[in-house]
Amino acid sequence: MKKKYILLVMILGLLLVSTGCGKKIELKKGSGVVVSVKGGKISANEYYEDIKEDNISRIIDSIDHTLFDKKYETDDEEEEQVQSQIDQIKSTYGSDEDNYKLILRQSFGVESEKKLKEALSLEYKRNEAVEDYVKKHLTDSEIKKYYNENIYGDVKASHILITLNVKDDASETEKAEAEEAALKKANEVIDKLKDGEDFKKLAKKYSDDEKTSLNGGDLGYFSYDDMLEEFSEATKKLKKNEYTKEPVKTELGYHIILKTGEKAKPKLSKVKKEIKETLKEEKLANDMALYYETLVDIRKESKIKWNDDELKKAYNDYMNDLIETAKKNQSSSN
């Protein structure tokens, strides 16, 4: 396999000739015999034609090594992640050396751990390149939209927490009864607020949050990201000095929330880097094909010149298959 790979890379730099079917690489003195067997001989050109389509992924690896190895030099973080992946593979498939080598060949297409490390390293660099490319091509309107809709200043709030008084080994019936009782109690507290009773006094009397109840339920200033999603979403909808008119359910129980303050959101310039990182992650998570499409775009921008039309077609078919498979996988998972 190694000899095939070296030969194929060398072939890319050989003589270009024109044929009626388009561009095609032919070896100088390509009729020379590569190997003789009883009953026949295999020429260099025959060998090239036989291996070029089956080895398109190795040609792509060579291209990407050229594009990414210098730009994304191996650092401690990469080495740690690669080694972690190798350790995980070993722990999954056992420590038997023969079985390990068989797994490397069958599942990863490599003959040794050294080759596996090289493959994982290249994949790490590809990921870096894709992420950088996606962030670079985010538009100002995308960034501004996210800023307007998702960036907030720190907020200050108080809460009254009513937990479910139930044991871990309780039956489903007992859990349902406990939840019904907690919801009823939370609604009773809200009724008292509607009647004009003081939030701080009610928190001291009814809240099951021991850390804040004696302080009138005050949570101080916090970022929305620091709180449970249901709690944060409910707080976002409140105006200053407004409380939730319905109990807010989280994994902790039922909350009555009073918003007591809100700071101005940070300037766009201060959070732009963070926003781009978030948008990049969202785009790649929401579009499984984007990873491969981005690699295609990166290679296209590098002005790759294919001197063999069949090899170029094999590359396009290979990448299109990866893209279509990713789309199908995403469609089936939705």
C-alpha positions in Angstrom: 0.0 0.0 0.0 2.9 2.4 0.8 4.5 1.7 -2.5 1.2 2.4 -4.3 0.8 5.6 -2.5 4.3 6.9 -3.3 3.9 5.9 -6.9 0.6 7.7 -7.2 1.9 10.9 -5.7 4.8 10.8 -8.1 2.5 10.3 -11.0 0.9 13.7 -10.5 4.1 15.4 -11.6 4.6 13.4 -14.7 4.0 14.2 -18.4 0.6 15.5 -19.4 -0.8 14.5 -22.8 -4.0 15.2 -24.7 -6.5 12.6 -25.7 -9.9 12.6 -27.3 -11.5 11.9 -23.9 -9.9 14.9 -22.2 -6.7 15.4 -20.2 -4.9 12.3 -19.1 -1.6 11.6 -17.3 0.7 9.1 -18.9 4.0 8.0 -17.6 7.1 8.6 -19.6 8.0 5.2 -21.0 4.8 4.1 -19.4 4.9 0.8 -21.3 7.6 -0.3 -19.0 6.9 -3.4 -17.0 6.1 -2.9 -13.3 5.7 -6.6 -12.6 5.7 -9.8 -14.6 3.5 -12.8 -13.8 3.1 -16.1 -15.4 0.9 -15.5 -18.5 1.3 -11.7 -18.6 2.9 -8.4 -17.6 1.6 -5.2 -16.0 2.8 -1.9 -17.4 3.2 1.3 -15.4 0.3 2.9 -17.2 -1.9 -0.1 -16.6 -0.9 0.1 -12.9 -1.8 3.8 -12.7 -5.2 3.3 -14.4 -5.9 0.5 -11.9 -5.2 2.3 -8.7 -6.0 6.0 -9.3 -9.8 5.8 -8.6 -9.5 3.5 -5.6 -6.8 5.7 -4.0 -8.6 9.1 -4.5 -8.8 9.5 -0.7 -5.0 9.3 -0.5 -4.6 11.9 -3.1 -7.0 14.1 -1.1 -4.8 13.5 2.0 -1.7 14.6 0.1 -3.5 17.8 -1.0 -4.7 18.6 2.5 -1.3 17.9 4.0 0.1 20.5 1.6 -2.6 23.0 2.5 -2.8 22.6 6.3 0.5 21.1 7.7 2.4 24.4 7.7 -0.6 26.6 8.4 -1.7 24.6 11.4 1.5 23.4 13.0 1.1 20.6 15.5 0.9 21.9 19.1 0.4 20.4 22.5 -3.4 20.6 22.3 -3.4 18.6 19.0 -1.1 16.0 20.3 -3.2 15.6 23.5 -6.4 15.2 21.5 -4.9 12.7 19.1 -3.4 10.6 21.8 -6.8 10.7 23.7 -8.5 9.3 20.6 -5.9 6.6 20.2 -6.3 5.7 23.9 -10.1 5.5 23.5 -9.7 3.2 20.5 -7.5 0.9 22.5 -9.8 0.9 25.5 -12.8 0.1 23.2 -11.2 -2.7 21.2 -8.9 -4.2 23.9 -5.2 -4.4 24.3 -4.6 -7.6 22.2 -2.0 -6.5 19.7 -3.2 -8.7 16.8 -6.8 -7.6 17.3 -5.7 -3.9 17.5 -3.9 -4.1 14.2 -6.9 -5.8 12.6 -9.2 -3.0 13.8 -6.7 -0.4 12.4 -6.9 -2.0 9.0 -10.6 -2.7 8.9 -12.0 0.4 10.6 -9.4 3.0 9.9 -7.6 1.8 6.7 -4.1 2.1 8.2 -1.4 -0.5 8.9 0.1 0.9 12.1 -0.6 3.2 15.1 1.9 5.7 13.5 -0.3 5.9 10.4 -3.4 6.2 12.6 -1.8 9.1 14.4 -1.0 10.8 11.1 -4.6 10.4 10.0 -6.0 11.7 13.2 -3.6 14.6 13.1 -4.7 15.5 9.6 -8.4 15.3 10.6 -7.6 17.7 13.5 -6.0 20.2 11.1 -9.0 19.9 8.7 -11.3 20.7 11.6 -9.3 23.8 12.4 -9.4 24.9 8.7 -13.1 24.3 8.4 -13.9 26.3 11.6 -11.6 29.2 10.5 -13.2 29.2 7.1 -16.8 29.2 8.5 -16.0 32.0 10.9 -14.3 34.1 8.2 -17.3 33.9 6.0 -19.9 34.9 8.6 -21.7 38.1 7.4 -22.0 41.3 9.4 -25.8 40.9 9.3 -25.6 37.4 10.8 -23.4 38.7 13.6 -25.6 41.8 14.3 -28.8 39.7 14.3 -27.4 37.3 16.9 -26.2 40.3 18.9 -29.6 41.9 18.9 -31.5 38.7 19.7 -29.2 36.8 22.0 -26.8 39.1 23.9 -28.0 40.5 27.2 -26.4 42.4 30.1 -26.2 40.7 33.5 -29.5 40.6 35.3 -30.5 40.7 38.9 -33.4 38.7 40.3 -35.0 37.1 43.3 -36.9 33.9 43.4 -39.1 31.7 45.6 -38.4 28.0 45.1 -41.0 25.4 45.9 -39.4 21.9 45.6 -41.2 18.6 45.2 -41.3 16.9 48.6 -40.8 13.4 47.4 -38.2 10.6 48.0 -36.1 9.2 45.1 -37.6 5.8 45.3 -41.2 7.1 45.3 -43.8 5.6 43.0 -45.0 7.4 39.9 -48.3 8.2 41.7 -46.4 9.6 44.7 -44.3 11.8 42.4 -47.4 13.1 40.6 -49.0 13.9 43.9 -45.9 15.7 45.1 -45.7 17.8 41.9 -49.3 18.7 42.1 -48.9 19.8 45.7 -45.8 21.9 44.8 -47.6 23.6 41.9 -50.5 24.4 44.1 -48.3 25.9 46.7 -46.5 28.0 44.1 -49.7 29.3 42.8 -50.8 30.2 46.3 -47.7 32.3 46.7 -48.4 34.1 43.5 -51.9 34.9 44.7 -50.4 36.4 47.8 -48.2 38.6 45.6 -51.2 39.7 43.6 -52.8 40.7 46.8 -49.9 43.0 47.5 -47.8 41.0 50.0 -44.1 41.6 50.1 -41.9 39.3 47.9 -39.0 39.2 50.4 -41.3 38.2 53.3 -42.9 35.5 51.2 -39.4 34.2 50.2 -38.3 33.9 53.8 -41.5 32.1 54.7 -42.0 29.8 51.7 -38.8 29.4 49.6 -37.1 26.0 49.8 -33.8 27.6 48.6 -31.9 27.7 51.9 -29.1 29.8 50.4 -31.3 32.7 49.4 -34.5 32.5 51.4 -33.2 34.4 54.4 -32.1 37.2 52.1 -35.5 37.5 50.5 -34.7 35.2 47.6 -32.0 37.6 46.2 -29.8 35.9 43.6 -27.7 38.9 42.9 -26.5 39.7 39.4 -25.9 36.8 37.0 -25.6 35.9 33.3 -28.5 34.2 31.7 -26.0 31.4 30.7 -25.4 30.7 34.4 -29.0 29.7 35.0 -31.2 26.8 33.9 -32.7 27.4 30.5 -36.3 27.6 31.7 -35.4 30.0 34.5 -33.4 32.3 32.1 -36.1 32.3 29.4 -38.8 33.3 31.9 -36.6 36.1 33.4 -35.8 37.5 29.9 -39.5 38.2 29.4 -39.9 40.2 32.6 -39.6 43.9 33.0 -37.8 45.4 36.0 -39.8 44.9 39.2 -42.1 42.4 37.5 -42.6 38.9 38.7 -43.8 35.7 36.9 -47.6 35.3 37.0 -47.2 31.6 36.6 -44.8 29.2 38.3 -41.7 28.4 36.3 -40.8 24.7 36.3 -37.2 23.5 36.3 -35.5 20.3 37.4 -35.3 22.0 40.9 -39.0 22.5 41.3 -41.3 25.5 40.8 -40.0 29.1 40.8 -41.6 32.5 41.3 -39.1 35.0 39.8 -38.9 38.7 40.5 -36.6 40.7 38.2 -35.0 43.5 40.2 -32.3 44.9 37.8 -30.6 44.6 34.4 -27.3 46.0 33.2 -26.8 47.3 29.7 -25.5 44.7 27.2 -21.8 44.8 26.3 -20.8 46.5 23.1 -20.7 44.4 19.9 -17.0 44.9 19.6 -16.4 43.2 23.0 -18.5 40.1 22.2 -18.0 39.8 18.5 -15.4 37.0 18.8 -17.6 35.1 21.1 -20.6 35.5 18.8 -18.6 34.2 15.8 -17.5 31.2 17.8 -21.1 30.4 18.7 -22.4 30.9 15.2 -19.7 28.7 13.8 -20.6 25.9 16.2 -24.3 26.3 15.4 -23.8 26.2 11.6 -21.6 23.1 11.8 -24.0 21.3 14.2 -27.1 22.2 12.2 -25.6 21.2 8.8 -23.7 18.0 8.7 -22.8 18.5 5.0 -21.2 21.9 5.7 -18.0 20.3 6.8 -17.3 18.6 3.5 -18.7 21.5 1.5 -16.3 23.8 3.2 -13.3 21.6 2.5 -14.3 21.6 -1.2 -14.4 25.4 -1.1 -11.0 25.6 0.6 -9.4 23.4 -2.0 -11.1 25.3 -4.8 -9.7 28.6 -3.5 -6.2 27.1 -3.4 -6.4 26.8 -7.2 -5.8 23.0 -7.5 -5.1 22.0 -11.0 -6.1 18.5 -12.1 -4.0 17.2 -14.9 -6.1 14.1 -15.3 -9.8 14.4 -16.0 -10.7 11.0 -14.7 -8.9 11.7 -11.5 -10.7 15.0 -11.2 -14.0 13.2 -11.7 -13.1 10.6 -9.1 -12.5 13.5 -6.7 -15.7 15.2 -7.4 -17.7 12.0 -7.2 -16.0 11.1 -3.9 -16.8 14.5 -2.3 -20.3 14.5 -3.6 -20.9 11.1 -2.1 -19.6 12.4 1.3 -21.9 15.4 1.1 -25.0 13.5 0.1 -24.4 10.8 2.8 -24.1 13.6 5.4 -27.4 15.1 4.2 -29.1 11.8 4.3 -27.8 11.1 7.8 -29.0 14.4 9.1 -32.4 14.0 7.4 -32.9 10.6 9.1 -31.8 11.9 12.5 -34.3 14.8 12.4 
